[in-house]
Amino acid sequence: MPNCFCLISREDGQPVLLTEIDNRMCQHFGVEPHETMWHRYWYDCLGMSFAMGKTIAETRELFPEDNDILDWIDANFTVDAWAEVGRARA
């Protein structure tokens, strides 16, 4: 099961820092970025869904109240999720 994710820019195919995505999202929705909280907690809910390997369509079913955010993410990014295994013990 994946446990990590990143969002890849549809514009240039490069991963974008999640804090930068939050700043762009806030700008798009006309709100000031918060110093310590994600806009509408998108990372905590939608990000967890992506990290669990859910697609945007599956995430829409889980969080229908966030369709506007998911529309914006889907228009600008693709989701990449993967599993990471910890380091081997010596």
C-alpha atoms as a printed R data frame, in Angstrom:
   type eleno elety resid chain resno       x      y       z
1  ATOM     1    CA   MET     A     1   0.000  0.000   0.000
2  ATOM     2    CA   PRO     A     2   1.452  3.415  -0.907
3  ATOM     3    CA   ASN     A     3   2.218  5.731   1.967
4  ATOM     4    CA   CYS     A     4   3.867  8.702   0.262
5  ATOM     5    CA   PHE     A     5   2.643 11.061  -2.414
6  ATOM     6    CA   CYS     A     6   3.592 14.101  -4.413
7  ATOM     7    CA   LEU     A     7   1.769 16.251  -6.915
8  ATOM     8    CA   ILE     A     8   3.329 16.609 -10.347
9  ATOM     9    CA   SER     A     9   2.777 19.803 -12.332
10 ATOM    10    CA   ARG     A    10   0.807 19.259 -15.523
11 ATOM    11    CA   GLU     A    11   2.660 22.275 -16.941
12 ATOM    12    CA   ASP     A    12   6.229 21.015 -16.730
13 ATOM    13    CA   GLY     A    13   6.029 17.459 -15.351
14 ATOM    14    CA   GLN     A    14   7.988 18.335 -12.220
15 ATOM    15    CA   PRO     A    15   7.003 17.649  -8.599
16 ATOM    16    CA   VAL     A    16   5.908 20.744  -6.683
17 ATOM    17    CA   LEU     A    17   6.531 21.382  -2.993
18 ATOM    18    CA   LEU     A    18   3.324 20.883  -1.030
19 ATOM    19    CA   THR     A    19   3.745 24.271   0.648
20 ATOM    20    CA   GLU     A    20   3.948 25.877  -2.798
21 ATOM    21    CA   ILE     A    21   0.793 24.041  -3.844
22 ATOM    22    CA   ASP     A    22  -0.956 25.360  -0.739
23 ATOM    23    CA   ASN     A    23   0.167 28.913  -1.543
24 ATOM    24    CA   ARG     A    24  -1.085 28.609  -5.129
25 ATOM    25    CA   MET     A    25  -4.336 27.080  -3.907
26 ATOM    26    CA   CYS     A    26  -4.889 29.953  -1.474
27 ATOM    27    CA   GLN     A    27  -4.198 32.453  -4.240
28 ATOM    28    CA   HIS     A    28  -6.654 30.683  -6.549
29 ATOM    29    CA   PHE     A    29  -9.399 30.631  -3.909
30 ATOM    30    CA   GLY     A    30  -8.681 34.191  -2.780
31 ATOM    31    CA   VAL     A    31  -7.594 33.495   0.786
32 ATOM    32    CA   GLU     A    32  -4.467 34.326   2.747
33 ATOM    33    CA   PRO     A    33  -2.175 31.344   3.398
34 ATOM    34    CA   HIS     A    34  -2.016 30.392   7.065
35 ATOM    35    CA   GLU     A    35   1.387 30.099   8.672
36 ATOM    36    CA   THR     A    36   0.795 26.658  10.194
37 ATOM    37    CA   MET     A    37  -2.408 25.211   8.670
38 ATOM    38    CA   TRP     A    38  -3.225 23.934   5.193
39 ATOM    39    CA   HIS     A    39  -6.093 25.597   3.301
40 ATOM    40    CA   ARG     A    40  -9.271 23.795   4.407
41 ATOM    41    CA   TYR     A    41  -7.023 21.001   5.740
42 ATOM    42    CA   TRP     A    42  -6.596 19.649   2.212
43 ATOM    43    CA   TYR     A    43  -3.271 17.974   3.002
44 ATOM    44    CA   ASP     A    44  -4.622 16.239   6.100
45 ATOM    45    CA   CYS     A    45  -7.634 14.743   4.303
46 ATOM    46    CA   LEU     A    46  -7.058 14.725   0.555
47 ATOM    47    CA   GLY     A    47  -3.317 14.187   0.953
48 ATOM    48    CA   MET     A    48  -3.885 11.182   3.201
49 ATOM    49    CA   SER     A    49  -6.228  9.739   0.596
50 ATOM    50    CA   PHE     A    50  -3.585 10.221  -2.123
51 ATOM    51    CA   ALA     A    51  -0.902  8.682   0.104
52 ATOM    52    CA   MET     A    52  -3.160  5.654   0.553
53 ATOM    53    CA   GLY     A    53  -3.108  5.185  -3.218
54 ATOM    54    CA   LYS     A    54  -6.595  6.585  -3.904
55 ATOM    55    CA   THR     A    55  -7.205  8.298  -7.218
56 ATOM    56    CA   ILE     A    56  -8.741 11.753  -7.494
57 ATOM    57    CA   ALA     A    57 -12.035 10.084  -8.488
58 ATOM    58    CA   GLU     A    58 -11.945  7.838  -5.406
59 ATOM    59    CA   THR     A    59 -11.022 10.804  -3.231
60 ATOM    60    CA   ARG     A    60 -14.045 12.709  -4.583
61 ATOM    61    CA   GLU     A    61 -16.275  9.941  -3.228
62 ATOM    62    CA   LEU     A    62 -14.655 10.176   0.201
63 ATOM    63    CA   PHE     A    63 -14.670 13.990   0.385
64 ATOM    64    CA   PRO     A    64 -17.479 15.349  -1.836
65 ATOM    65    CA   GLU     A    65 -17.410 18.661   0.047
66 ATOM    66    CA   ASP     A    66 -13.924 19.270  -1.390
67 ATOM    67    CA   ASN     A    67 -14.802 18.888  -5.084
68 ATOM    68    CA   ASP     A    68 -13.734 22.473  -5.774
69 ATOM    69    CA   ILE     A    69 -10.263 21.772  -4.401
70 ATOM    70    CA   LEU     A    70 -10.087 18.430  -6.197
71 ATOM    71    CA   ASP     A    71 -11.121 20.125  -9.458
72 ATOM    72    CA   TRP     A    72  -8.285 22.602  -9.023
73 ATOM    73    CA   ILE     A    73  -5.752 19.879  -8.140
74 ATOM    74    CA   ASP     A    74  -6.878 17.729 -11.079
75 ATOM    75    CA   ALA     A    75  -6.597 20.663 -13.510
76 ATOM    76    CA   ASN     A    76  -3.057 21.487 -12.400
77 ATOM    77    CA   PHE     A    77  -1.419 18.295 -11.119
78 ATOM    78    CA   THR     A    78  -1.217 14.550 -11.374
79 ATOM    79    CA   VAL     A    79  -0.869 12.432  -8.246
80 ATOM    80    CA   ASP     A    80   2.102 10.134  -7.746
81 ATOM    81    CA   ALA     A    81   1.959  7.735  -4.774
82 ATOM    82    CA   TRP     A    82   4.442  5.097  -3.666
83 ATOM    83    CA   ALA     A    83   5.468  2.974  -0.698
84 ATOM    84    CA   GLU     A    84   8.679  3.514   1.192
85 ATOM    85    CA   VAL     A    85  10.283  0.880   3.342
86 ATOM    86    CA   GLY     A    86  12.433  1.917   6.302
87 ATOM    87    CA   ARG     A    87  16.153  1.316   6.460
88 ATOM    88    CA   ALA     A    88  17.429 -2.160   7.166
89 ATOM    89    CA   ARG     A    89  18.798 -2.684  10.662
90 ATOM    90    CA   ALA     A    90  22.486 -3.413  10.993
